[in-house]
């Protein structure tokens, strides 16, 4: 490059203004939300709404179900790997519970308790038993999710005859 010639461009000492281009206004971080014209209705609102709570509940229930499947899958591995993977699953479950707690909700597990028709879970195999059988909850298929006001989502359970 000859000594009298200057380099052009914003990265070589020249600003956009000297090149004849109009400078763009600088963006400020967290200055407000910018919503595109094609954004869905309600996008960008900061107030909590019912759909956000429903999404949290669905995500928590699916995560709970995934953890259960994952634990069944790792049960066939050797002891060293099983312990490590189980620890990861437990940590993930704890994060889900913490997230629910931030939203004012909690998961309830009733495995091993006596079955009462008034519990907040639908029995999937109730037709397999007689009306006078003493039943208990063998396994939860979906968790019960509650908040301070009461039931948010009903769970579902598998029943068995009470062990005596």
C-alpha positions as CSV (number, residue, x, y, z in Angstrom):
1,X,0.0,0.0,0.0
2,X,1.4,3.4,-0.9
3,X,2.2,5.8,1.9
4,X,-0.4,8.4,0.9
5,X,-3.3,6.0,0.7
6,X,-5.5,5.4,3.7
7,X,-7.3,2.2,4.6
8,X,-11.0,2.2,4.6
9,X,-13.5,0.5,6.9
10,X,-14.6,0.6,10.5
11,X,-12.0,-1.9,11.6
12,X,-9.0,0.0,10.2
13,X,-9.5,3.3,11.9
14,X,-12.2,4.9,9.7
15,X,-15.6,5.4,11.0
16,X,-18.8,4.9,9.0
17,X,-19.4,8.7,9.1
18,X,-16.2,9.5,7.2
19,X,-17.1,6.9,4.5
20,X,-20.4,8.7,3.9
21,X,-22.6,6.1,5.5
22,X,-25.2,6.9,8.2
23,X,-24.4,5.5,11.6
24,X,-26.9,3.2,13.2
25,X,-28.2,4.0,16.7
26,X,-26.5,1.8,19.3
27,X,-28.7,-0.9,20.9
28,X,-29.0,-0.8,24.7
29,X,-29.0,-4.0,26.6
30,X,-32.2,-4.7,28.5
31,X,-33.7,-1.5,27.3
32,X,-37.0,-3.2,26.7
33,X,-38.4,-6.0,24.6
34,X,-38.5,-5.7,20.8
35,X,-41.3,-7.7,19.3
36,X,-41.3,-8.7,15.7
37,X,-44.4,-8.2,13.6
38,X,-44.8,-11.9,13.2
39,X,-44.5,-12.7,17.0
40,X,-47.4,-14.6,18.5
41,X,-50.0,-12.6,20.5
42,X,-48.9,-12.0,24.1
43,X,-45.2,-12.7,23.3
44,X,-42.9,-10.5,25.3
45,X,-45.2,-9.9,28.2
46,X,-43.5,-10.0,31.6
47,X,-46.5,-10.8,33.8
48,X,-47.0,-14.4,34.7
49,X,-50.0,-16.0,33.1
50,X,-51.9,-19.3,33.2
51,X,-50.3,-20.8,30.2
52,X,-46.8,-20.3,31.7
53,X,-47.9,-22.2,34.8
54,X,-49.4,-25.0,32.7
55,X,-46.2,-25.2,30.7
56,X,-44.2,-25.6,33.9
57,X,-46.5,-28.3,35.2
58,X,-46.3,-30.2,31.9
59,X,-42.6,-30.0,31.8
60,X,-42.3,-31.1,35.4
61,X,-44.5,-34.1,34.8
62,X,-42.7,-35.2,31.7
63,X,-39.3,-34.7,33.4
64,X,-40.5,-36.9,36.3
65,X,-41.7,-39.6,33.9
66,X,-38.3,-39.4,32.0
67,X,-36.3,-39.8,35.3
68,X,-38.3,-42.9,36.1
69,X,-37.7,-44.4,32.6
70,X,-34.0,-43.5,32.9
71,X,-33.6,-45.2,36.3
72,X,-35.2,-48.4,34.9
73,X,-32.8,-48.2,31.9
74,X,-29.6,-47.8,34.0
75,X,-30.6,-50.6,36.5
76,X,-29.0,-53.2,34.2
77,X,-25.6,-51.5,34.1
78,X,-22.7,-52.3,36.4
79,X,-22.6,-50.8,39.9
80,X,-20.1,-48.1,39.2
81,X,-21.9,-46.7,36.2
82,X,-25.3,-47.0,37.8
83,X,-24.3,-44.9,40.8
84,X,-22.9,-42.2,38.7
85,X,-25.9,-42.0,36.4
86,X,-28.4,-42.3,39.3
87,X,-26.6,-39.3,40.8
88,X,-27.2,-37.3,37.6
89,X,-30.9,-38.3,37.6
90,X,-31.3,-37.3,41.2
91,X,-29.7,-33.9,40.6
92,X,-32.0,-33.3,37.6
93,X,-35.0,-34.3,39.7
94,X,-33.9,-31.8,42.4
95,X,-33.6,-29.0,39.9
96,X,-37.2,-29.8,38.7
97,X,-38.4,-29.7,42.3
98,X,-36.6,-26.4,42.9
99,X,-38.2,-24.9,39.7
100,X,-41.6,-26.0,40.8
101,X,-41.0,-24.5,44.3
102,X,-40.1,-21.2,42.6
103,X,-43.5,-21.3,40.9
104,X,-45.2,-22.2,44.3
105,X,-45.8,-25.8,43.4
106,X,-44.7,-29.3,44.5
107,X,-44.9,-32.9,43.4
108,X,-46.5,-35.4,45.7
109,X,-45.5,-39.1,45.6
110,X,-48.0,-41.5,47.3
111,X,-46.3,-44.8,46.5
112,X,-46.7,-47.4,49.2
113,X,-49.7,-45.6,50.9
114,X,-53.1,-47.0,51.4
115,X,-55.5,-46.3,48.5
116,X,-58.5,-44.1,49.2
117,X,-61.0,-43.3,46.5
118,X,-60.6,-39.6,47.4
119,X,-56.9,-39.3,46.6
120,X,-55.8,-36.9,43.8
121,X,-54.8,-39.7,41.5
122,X,-56.7,-41.9,39.0
123,X,-56.2,-45.6,39.5
124,X,-55.5,-47.3,36.2
125,X,-56.2,-50.9,37.3
126,X,-59.1,-50.5,39.7
127,X,-61.2,-52.9,37.7
128,X,-58.8,-55.8,38.6
129,X,-59.9,-55.8,42.3
130,X,-63.1,-56.6,44.3
131,X,-64.8,-53.8,46.2
132,X,-63.9,-55.2,49.6
133,X,-60.1,-55.6,48.8
134,X,-57.7,-53.5,50.8
135,X,-55.5,-51.7,48.3
136,X,-52.4,-49.7,48.3
137,X,-50.5,-47.6,45.7
138,X,-47.9,-49.8,44.0
139,X,-46.5,-47.3,41.6
140,X,-47.1,-43.8,40.4
141,X,-47.4,-43.4,36.6
142,X,-47.8,-39.6,36.7
143,X,-47.1,-37.4,39.7
144,X,-49.6,-35.3,41.7
145,X,-48.8,-31.6,41.5
146,X,-50.1,-29.3,44.1
147,X,-49.8,-25.6,45.0
148,X,-50.7,-23.7,48.1
149,X,-54.3,-23.5,46.9
150,X,-54.7,-27.2,46.3
151,X,-54.6,-29.6,43.4
152,X,-52.9,-28.4,40.1
153,X,-52.7,-31.7,38.3
154,X,-54.1,-35.1,39.1
155,X,-51.7,-38.0,39.1
156,X,-52.3,-41.6,38.0
157,X,-51.4,-44.8,39.9
158,X,-51.2,-48.5,39.7
159,X,-52.8,-50.4,42.6
160,X,-52.0,-53.7,44.4
161,X,-53.6,-55.7,47.2
162,X,-52.3,-54.5,50.6
163,X,-49.5,-56.7,51.9
164,X,-50.3,-58.2,55.3
